[in-house]
Amino acid sequence: MTMSEQKPKQSYFEAKAAHEAAMATKRSTPVGRACQWVVENQISWSAALLAIIHAHDYFVAGGNSKLVHLQHRIPNDSQGRYLRGERDAYFILHWAIVFTFIRATVMYKMLEPFAKWYGVRSLRKLTRFGEQGWLTIYYIISNSVGVYVMYNGPHWLNSRQFWANYPEGHSQMTALMKSYYLVQMGFWFQQIFVLLIEERRKDFVVMFIHHVVTCNLMGWSLFTSYTRVGNAVLCCMDSSDIFLSGTKCMRYLGFERAAVVSFIVFILSWVYTRHYLYFKIMYSVVFESYELLGTDVLWDPANGSFYSRPIIAGFTILLSILQLLIIYWFALVLRIVYRIIFQNNLDDSRSDSEDNDADGGSSGKASARRSTSAKRSSARSKAE
């Protein structure tokens, strides 16, 4: 097929019209209308659910509702530690609802109005800024808490402590460790919920696999008392995500130079945490666990011991799937690096790449105009 025979590329307005027509078709079904209502009313229905939950806790449960408070506290434990148990599922569900309310409130009532006030006019950019801004805030908090938990635990910079004295001291969690773990699980289950109800992006399948694998890793590590491993993995994931989401926010506001600096820091943190440290964790799971536990610790669920080679093999498979996804994403990151070096273009080739088409005709304040002017000047100089 010659170039003249190829299908002409859609203009921004044609693409927008086609997208709106497709969305109208989806909304014509009962499921589509239900999802639309859920998405458009996230603040109201989540706030109503939280009001009911906390009213029940205060007036009925006497401040001990399993939805609101940690359960399975060890009786007469001097350190006030907890075990994991079936009632933890209610606490996770509560936090999934909490994150639905906080996410929607922060995005729609704070971040998007701020970006619009600053000068962002593209509807798609406003949405992306709200999403990535919320993730930046969350990852800063979650990573700070995760590092604090690890720093105050025996496994700080010592992977052999993932397994030392297992299962004693592993199944008994401090209130902070258990809260951190269950809240993180609530966040990731809420992320799956968001993927399913909101507009699907082109990386939907990859993100869905990532979220499901993450929830499985957290759930099984909690069940088997491998929470020290889970804590380390979460810290490796969250730290680089701060700079990834932060870089996108800077781009949406027109801070191109700051975005490049943040992107460089993101790449360095990604390689160090998601590859180097992550492989050290995988090495510990596969080899150090057997070296320290071997056949001395047997499969004995009645006494809190869940160590076995099949269980370790299952964890290794889940960690390997996650690492394959990370390698796939890093290949896309390298494409962005190529564009920066050879094309002077900091575009994300993943879910946000469609922003470039959606920005046609948008205008901003002085900073946005200066950015546009600079790009035009650069284009003229290249042409000359």
PALONU-991427 format. One record per residue (C-alpha): x, y, z. Coordinates in steps of 0.001 Angstrom, whole numbers, plus 524288, in hexadecimal, padded with zeros to 5 digits. Each point is the difference from the previous one (the first is absolute). Layout:
<sites>
+-------+-------+-------+
!     u !     v !     w !
+-------+-------+-------+
!     X !     Y !     Z !
...
+-------+-------+-------+
</sites>
This chain:
<sites>
+-------+-------+-------+
!     u !     v !     w !
+-------+-------+-------+
! 80000 ! 80000 ! 80000 !
! 80559 ! 80D47 ! 7FC26 !
! 7FFD6 ! 80BE6 ! 808B7 !
! 7F4FE ! 805F6 ! 7F816 !
! 7F7C0 ! 7F3BB ! 801F4 !
! 8017E ! 7FFE6 ! 80EBE !
! 7F48A ! 80441 ! 8084D !
! 80170 ! 80E78 ! 8033A !
! 8028E ! 80324 ! 80E2E !
! 7F448 ! 8053D ! 80764 !
! 8002D ! 80E13 ! 80437 !
! 7FE63 ! 8034C ! 80E5F !
! 7F1AC ! 80393 ! 7FE28 !
! 7FD29 ! 7F3B4 ! 7F818 !
! 80695 ! 7F79B ! 80A61 !
! 7F87F ! 80701 ! 80ABD !
! 7F30B ! 7FDFD ! 7F8F5 !
! 80304 ! 7F194 ! 7FDE0 !
! 80398 ! 7FE76 ! 80E49 !
! 7F387 ! 80697 ! 8049F !
! 7F7F3 ! 7F76F ! 7F6EC !
! 80695 ! 7F3D1 ! 8055F !
! 7FD90 ! 80481 ! 80DFF !
! 7F1BE ! 802C9 ! 7FCD1 !
! 7FEB2 ! 7F217 ! 7FAD0 !
! 805C6 ! 7FA92 ! 80C91 !
! 7F6E1 ! 8085F ! 80850 !
! 7F43A ! 7FAAF ! 7F89F !
! 800FA ! 7F2FC ! 80744 !
! 7FB58 ! 7FE36 ! 80E1B !
! 80DC0 ! 7FC58 ! 80468 !
! 80597 ! 80BD6 ! 7F919 !
! 7F639 ! 80923 ! 8065B !
! 802A9 ! 7F9F8 ! 80D4F !
! 80EAC ! 801CD ! 7FE6C !
! 7FDEB ! 80DFF ! 7FB8E !
! 7F7CC ! 802E3 ! 80C14 !
! 80A25 ! 7F9C9 ! 808F2 !
! 80B08 ! 807D2 ! 7F9BF !
! 7F8C9 ! 80CF3 ! 80004 !
! 7FB54 ! 7FEA9 ! 80E19 !
! 80BF1 ! 7FA35 ! 8069D !
! 8007F ! 80A78 ! 80A86 !
! 7F1A8 ! 7FF4C ! 803BD !
! 7FE18 ! 7F136 ! 800B5 !
! 80D24 ! 7FD63 ! 80696 !
! 7FD48 ! 80AD3 ! 809F1 !
! 7F2A1 ! 7FA23 ! 802B3 !
! 805D7 ! 7F27D ! 80214 !
! 80A78 ! 8055C ! 80910 !
! 7F5BF ! 8077C ! 807CA !
! 7F832 ! 7F374 ! 801DA !
! 80C1B ! 7F827 ! 803B2 !
! 804E2 ! 809B8 ! 80A0F !
! 7F26B ! 8027B ! 80583 !
! 7FE9B ! 7F161 ! 80216 !
! 80D63 ! 7FF9E ! 8066E !
! 7FC9F ! 80B19 ! 8094F !
! 7F1D1 ! 7FD14 ! 8036D !
! 7FEFC ! 7F137 ! 7FE5A !
! 80D5A ! 7F984 ! 800B6 !
! 804D6 ! 80861 ! 80B2E !
! 80C54 ! 8043C ! 7F912 !
! 80450 ! 7F23E ! 7FC6C !
! 7FA92 ! 7FDED ! 7F25E !
! 807F1 ! 7F64F ! 7F809 !
! 7FE8A ! 8091F ! 7F45B !
! 806B6 ! 80B54 ! 806D4 !
! 80947 ! 7FA2A ! 80A13 !
! 80AE7 ! 7F5F8 ! 7FF93 !
! 7FBDC ! 7F285 ! 80459 !
! 806CC ! 7F3EC ! 80570 !
! 80800 ! 806AF ! 80A74 !
! 80840 ! 7F689 ! 807F1 !
! 7FA8E ! 7FF6B ! 80DE1 !
! 8090C ! 804E7 ! 80AAB !
! 80AF8 ! 802C3 ! 7F659 !
! 8094B ! 809F6 ! 805FE !
! 802A7 ! 80639 ! 7F2B4 !
! 7F1C9 ! 80099 ! 7FBE5 !
! 8025D ! 7F7C2 ! 7F3E7 !
! 7F63F ! 7F9DF ! 7F6BF !
! 7FE39 ! 7F390 ! 7F82C !
! 7F9BB ! 7FF47 ! 7F2A0 !
! 7F262 ! 7FA40 ! 7FEEA !
! 7F390 ! 7FF19 ! 7F822 !
! 7FA4B ! 80C9D ! 80577 !
! 80B07 ! 807C4 ! 7F9B0 !
! 7F86A ! 7FF6B ! 7F332 !
! 7F60F ! 809A6 ! 80592 !
! 80AC8 ! 809BA ! 8036F !
! 8056C ! 7FEF8 ! 7F227 !
! 7F272 ! 8025A ! 7FA36 !
! 7FE49 ! 80C06 ! 8088B !
! 80CB7 ! 805BF ! 7FB26 !
! 7FC8A ! 7FD32 ! 7F1D7 !
! 7F400 ! 8088A ! 80218 !
! 80831 ! 80A3C ! 80731 !
! 8096C ! 800C6 ! 7F48C !
! 7F4B9 ! 80153 ! 7F672 !
! 7FB30 ! 80BDE ! 80791 !
! 80D86 ! 80619 ! 8020D !
! 80452 ! 7FDB7 ! 7F1FB !
! 7F3D0 ! 80602 ! 7FA0A !
! 80027 ! 80B7E ! 8096B !
! 80E5E ! 80312 ! 7FDE1 !
! 7FF03 ! 7FE79 ! 7F146 !
! 7F341 ! 806F8 ! 7FD16 !
! 7FF6C ! 80A1A ! 80AE9 !
! 80E4E ! 8039C ! 80199 !
! 80987 ! 7FBEC ! 7F54C !
! 7F7C5 ! 801F5 ! 7F3D7 !
! 7FB12 ! 80D7F ! 80460 !
! 80E0B ! 803CE ! 8030E !
! 804C4 ! 7FBB3 ! 7F294 !
! 7F4C1 ! 80734 ! 7F986 !
! 80317 ! 80C46 ! 807E7 !
! 80E3A ! 7FED1 ! 7FC13 !
! 7FC7A ! 7FFDD ! 7F1AA !
! 7FE0D ! 7F1EE ! 7FB93 !
! 7F477 ! 7FFC9 ! 7F6B1 !
! 80074 ! 7F25D ! 7FA16 !
! 7F5A1 ! 7F77D ! 8066C !
! 808A6 ! 7F411 ! 7FE71 !
! 80BA7 ! 806C7 ! 80624 !
! 7F7AA ! 8048A ! 80B5A !
! 7FBB1 ! 7F206 ! 80258 !
! 80DDA ! 7FAC5 ! 7FEE4 !
! 80547 ! 80A6E ! 80927 !
! 7F5CA ! 7FC61 ! 80A17 !
! 80329 ! 7F17F ! 7FEEE !
! 80EB7 ! 80179 ! 80046 !
! 7FFA8 ! 80A74 ! 80A7F !
! 7F81E ! 7F708 ! 808D1 !
! 8098D ! 7F4D2 ! 7FD8C !
! 80B80 ! 808DD ! 80315 !
! 7F9F2 ! 803BB ! 80D08 !
! 7FC98 ! 7F1F2 ! 80347 !
! 80D58 ! 7FA60 ! 7FC82 !
! 80714 ! 80A59 ! 807F2 !
! 7F7F7 ! 7FC51 ! 80BF3 !
! 80013 ! 7F146 ! 7FDF3 !
! 80E86 ! 7FF74 ! 7FD0B !
! 80326 ! 80860 ! 80BEC !
! 7F815 ! 7F70A ! 808CD !
! 8059E ! 7F3D6 ! 7F998 !
! 80E09 ! 80485 ! 801CD !
! 7FCF5 ! 803AD ! 80E1D !
! 7FA65 ! 7F26F ! 80279 !
! 80BEA ! 7F993 ! 7FA07 !
! 80980 ! 80904 ! 8071B !
! 7F9E4 ! 7FC65 ! 80D14 !
! 7FF93 ! 7F18E ! 7FCA5 !
! 80AC3 ! 7F5CE ! 8002B !
! 8003F ! 7FF16 ! 7F120 !
! 80543 ! 80DB2 ! 7FD45 !
! 80A5C ! 7FE14 ! 7F540 !
! 8014C ! 7F1C1 ! 80415 !
! 7F8ED ! 7F631 ! 7F763 !
! 80414 ! 7F496 ! 8089A !
! 7F6D3 ! 8055F ! 80A4F !
! 7F4C4 ! 7FCDA ! 7F6E1 !
! 80167 ! 7F21C ! 80504 !
! 80759 ! 80099 ! 80CE3 !
! 7F8B0 ! 7F923 ! 80B10 !
! 7F466 ! 7FCEC ! 7F74B !
! 7F4EF ! 7FE51 ! 803A8 !
! 8021A ! 805DF ! 80D88 !
! 7FF85 ! 80ED3 ! 7FF7A !
! 7FAA4 ! 8000E ! 7F21F !
! 7F1AC ! 7FCE8 ! 801F5 !
! 7FF52 ! 809BF ! 80B54 !
! 7FED4 ! 80D87 ! 7F9F7 !
! 80071 ! 80D3F ! 80663 !
! 7F421 ! 808A4 ! 7FE39 !
! 807B9 ! 8086D ! 7F681 !
! 80498 ! 7F495 ! 7F7AF !
! 7F288 ! 7F9F4 ! 7FF27 !
! 7F957 ! 80D07 ! 7FD46 !
! 80A0A ! 8031C ! 7F57D !
! 7FE1A ! 7F2CF ! 7F995 !
! 7F12A ! 7FFCA ! 80031 !
! 7FED5 ! 80E31 ! 7FB92 !
! 8090B ! 7FD19 ! 7F492 !
! 7F783 ! 7F468 ! 7FC58 !
! 7F41B ! 808E1 ! 8008B !
! 806C3 ! 8096E ! 7F6C1 !
! 8035D ! 7F590 ! 7F5F4 !
! 7F279 ! 7F9E8 ! 80040 !
! 7FA93 ! 80DA7 ! 7FDEB !
! 8094B ! 80199 ! 7F46B !
! 7FA28 ! 7F3CB ! 7F9C7 !
! 7F27D ! 805C9 ! 80243 !
! 80447 ! 80CA0 ! 7F949 !
! 8053E ! 7F885 ! 7F43E !
! 7F32D ! 7F8D3 ! 7FE51 !
! 7F692 ! 80B76 ! 8011D !
! 80744 ! 80B4F ! 7F9A7 !
! 8037A ! 80236 ! 7F1CD !
! 80952 ! 7F589 ! 7FB71 !
! 80D79 ! 803F7 ! 7FB4A !
! 80873 ! 7F8E1 ! 7F64E !
! 8083C ! 7FA2B ! 80B17 !
! 7F400 ! 7FA7D ! 806F2 !
! 8040C ! 7F1AE ! 7FED3 !
! 80DD5 ! 80247 ! 804F4 !
! 7FB53 ! 8085B ! 80B5C !
! 7F567 ! 7F629 ! 80376 !
! 809F3 ! 7F4E8 ! 80068 !
! 80905 ! 8086C ! 80858 !
! 7F547 ! 80343 ! 809CC !
! 7FB43 ! 7F1EE ! 800F8 !
! 80DD6 ! 7FACF ! 801FE !
! 802A6 ! 80A88 ! 80A32 !
! 7F39A ! 7FC98 ! 80788 !
! 80386 ! 7F18A ! 7FF6D !
! 80DBA ! 8029B ! 804F1 !
! 7FAFB ! 8082B ! 80B3A !
! 7F520 ! 7F691 ! 8036F !
! 80883 ! 7F3E5 ! 7FFF8 !
! 80B44 ! 806B2 ! 806FE !
! 7F67A ! 8041D ! 80AA9 !
! 7FA53 ! 7F24F ! 800F7 !
! 80D5F ! 7F964 ! 800AB !
! 805F3 ! 80A87 ! 808E0 !
! 809D5 ! 8043C ! 7F59A !
! 7FC79 ! 80E2E ! 802B9 !
! 80E2E ! 80453 ! 800E0 !
! 801C7 ! 7FBF1 ! 7F1D7 !
! 7F367 ! 806FB ! 7FC5E !
! 8045D ! 80C59 ! 806F9 !
! 80CD0 ! 8000D ! 7F86A !
! 7F943 ! 7FDCF ! 7F2EA !
! 7F645 ! 80B02 ! 8027D !
! 80AFB ! 80970 ! 8036E !
! 80716 ! 7FC82 ! 7F35E !
! 7F3B2 ! 80277 ! 7F813 !
! 7FB53 ! 80C86 ! 80684 !
! 80CBF ! 80796 ! 8001A !
! 801D4 ! 8011F ! 7F14D !
! 7F168 ! 80220 ! 7FDBD !
! 80122 ! 80CE4 ! 80764 !
! 808DC ! 8056C ! 7F565 !
! 7F863 ! 7F9BE ! 7F4DA !
! 7F315 ! 80643 ! 803C6 !
! 806CD ! 80C85 ! 8041C !
! 8069A ! 80127 ! 7F2C2 !
! 7F2F3 ! 7FEE3 ! 7F913 !
! 7FA0E ! 80A8B ! 808A9 !
! 80B31 ! 80943 ! 7FCCD !
! 7FDFB ! 7FDA7 ! 7F186 !
! 7F179 ! 802DE ! 800D2 !
! 80302 ! 80CFD ! 80694 !
! 80A68 ! 8035E ! 7F5E2 !
! 80C14 ! 7FE8F ! 808AC !
! 807E3 ! 7F934 ! 7F576 !
! 80D98 ! 801DE ! 805D7 !
! 7FBAD ! 7FBA6 ! 80D83 !
! 7F935 ! 7F45E ! 7F9A3 !
! 80CA7 ! 7FBE7 ! 7F94B !
! 8077B ! 800B0 ! 80CE3 !
! 7F54D ! 7F858 ! 806EA !
! 7FFE9 ! 7F628 ! 7F507 !
! 80EA8 ! 7FDB3 ! 80165 !
! 7FE5E ! 7FDCD ! 80E9E !
! 7F4B9 ! 7F6DF ! 7FCEF !
! 8085E ! 7F7B9 ! 7F6DB !
! 80B0A ! 7FEF1 ! 809F4 !
! 7F6A9 ! 7FC6A ! 80B00 !
! 7F8DE ! 7F65D ! 7F728 !
! 80C72 ! 7F8A4 ! 7FC5A !
! 804DD ! 7FFA3 ! 80E03 !
! 7F350 ! 7FC47 ! 806CC !
! 7F833 ! 7F866 ! 7F5E1 !
! 80B3B ! 7F840 ! 7FA5D !
! 80BCB ! 7FFA4 ! 80915 !
! 7F8FB ! 7FFB0 ! 80D2B !
! 7F4B8 ! 7F831 ! 7FA84 !
! 8091E ! 7F554 ! 7FB12 !
! 80655 ! 7FFAB ! 80D6F !
! 7F287 ! 7FD79 ! 805BC !
! 7FD8F ! 7F52D ! 7F61A !
! 80D4E ! 7FA13 ! 80324 !
! 7FC76 ! 80013 ! 80E64 !
! 7F2EA ! 7F961 ! 7FD4D !
! 80604 ! 7F54F ! 7F7B1 !
! 80D21 ! 7FD8C ! 80695 !
! 80139 ! 80692 ! 80D49 !
! 7F30C ! 7FA7A ! 8049E !
! 804A8 ! 7F22E ! 7FD54 !
! 80D62 ! 802D9 ! 805C8 !
! 7FA43 ! 8051C ! 80CCE !
! 7F414 ! 7F748 ! 80104 !
! 8024B ! 7F449 ! 7F734 !
! 7FA03 ! 7F3C6 ! 805E6 !
! 800C0 ! 8050F ! 80DF3 !
! 7F334 ! 80764 ! 7FE82 !
! 7F528 ! 7F73F ! 7FB21 !
! 7F271 ! 802C5 ! 7FABA !
! 7F843 ! 8017E ! 80C97 !
! 7F472 ! 8095E ! 7FE77 !
! 7FAE8 ! 7FCBD ! 80D96 !
! 80C27 ! 80665 ! 805AC !
! 800AD ! 80B2A ! 7F637 !
! 80A61 ! 7FA03 ! 7F718 !
! 7FD06 ! 800B5 ! 7F173 !
! 80D74 ! 7FDA1 ! 7FA6B !
! 80157 ! 7F5E0 ! 7F540 !
! 806AB ! 7FF32 ! 7F2D4 !
! 7F2F7 ! 80052 ! 7F88E !
! 7FC30 ! 80C72 ! 80743 !
! 80D34 ! 80626 ! 7FCEE !
! 7FE66 ! 7FBCD ! 7F1CE !
! 7F2B1 ! 806AB ! 7FF9E !
! 8059E ! 80C92 ! 80569 !
! 80B2A ! 7FF56 ! 7F654 !
! 7F66E ! 7FED9 ! 7F4AC !
! 7F82F ! 80BC4 ! 804A2 !
! 80C58 ! 8080D ! 80221 !
! 804F2 ! 7FBE3 ! 7F284 !
! 7F34B ! 80436 ! 7F964 !
! 80121 ! 80D1E ! 806C8 !
! 80E20 ! 8015D ! 7FBA9 !
! 7FC6F ! 7FCC4 ! 7F1E6 !
! 7F600 ! 80AF6 ! 80055 !
! 80A58 ! 80907 ! 805AF !
! 80978 ! 7FC59 ! 7F514 !
! 7F54C ! 8028F ! 7F5F0 !
! 7FD73 ! 80D6C ! 805DE !
! 80E8B ! 802DF ! 80092 !
! 800EB ! 7FD40 ! 7F170 !
! 7F5A8 ! 80A85 ! 7FE05 !
! 807C5 ! 80904 ! 808E3 !
! 80BF6 ! 7FDEA ! 7F762 !
! 7F7B9 ! 80404 ! 7F44A !
! 7FCFB ! 80CAE ! 80709 !
! 80E8C ! 801E0 ! 802B6 !
! 80291 ! 7FE51 ! 7F17E !
! 7F5CE ! 80A4B ! 7FCD7 !
! 805DC ! 80976 ! 809C2 !
! 80DC6 ! 7FE78 ! 7FA9F !
! 7FD21 ! 7FF7D ! 7F17C !
! 7F2A4 ! 80686 ! 7FE97 !
! 7FF5C ! 80938 ! 80BC1 !
! 7F2F2 ! 7F9F8 ! 803B2 !
! 7FBF6 ! 7FBC6 ! 80DBC !
! 7F3B1 ! 7F897 ! 7FC45 !
! 7FB85 ! 7F425 ! 80795 !
! 7FE07 ! 7F4CE ! 7F674 !
! 7F6D6 ! 7F8F8 ! 80943 !
! 7F244 ! 80412 ! 8044E !
! 8023B ! 80EAB ! 7FF3B !
! 804CE ! 80094 ! 7F209 !
! 7F2B9 ! 80422 ! 7FADD !
! 80178 ! 80CE5 ! 8071E !
! 80774 ! 8058E ! 7F491 !
! 7F457 ! 7FF1F ! 7F6ED !
! 7F677 ! 80495 ! 80A52 !
! 80727 ! 80CA2 ! 8023E !
! 7FD36 ! 805DF ! 7F2C8 !
! 7F98A ! 80D2C ! 801A1 !
! 8026B ! 800E2 ! 80EA5 !
! 8056B ! 80C51 ! 805FE !
! 805A2 ! 8036C ! 80D49 !
! 80568 ! 80B17 ! 807F8 !
! 80CF5 ! 8069B ! 7FDEE !
! 80832 ! 7F3F5 ! 80300 !
! 7F867 ! 7F7B7 ! 7F659 !
! 8013A ! 80A6A ! 7F580 !
! 80E98 ! 8012F ! 8027B !
! 80174 ! 7F149 ! 7FEAD !
! 7F888 ! 7FFF3 ! 7F329 !
! 807DF ! 80B71 ! 7FAF0 !
! 80CB9 ! 7F95A ! 80399 !
! 7FBF0 ! 7F3A9 ! 7F8E4 !
! 7FC82 ! 807BD ! 7F3C5 !
! 80CF6 ! 80727 ! 80062 !
! 80713 ! 7F311 ! 8014F !
! 7F872 ! 7FA8F ! 7F476 !
! 80368 ! 80BE6 ! 7F797 !
! 80E5E ! 7FF17 ! 80381 !
! 80026 ! 7F192 ! 7FC41 !
! 7F959 ! 80307 ! 7F32D !
! 80A18 ! 80A68 ! 7FD05 !
+-------+-------+-------+
</sites>
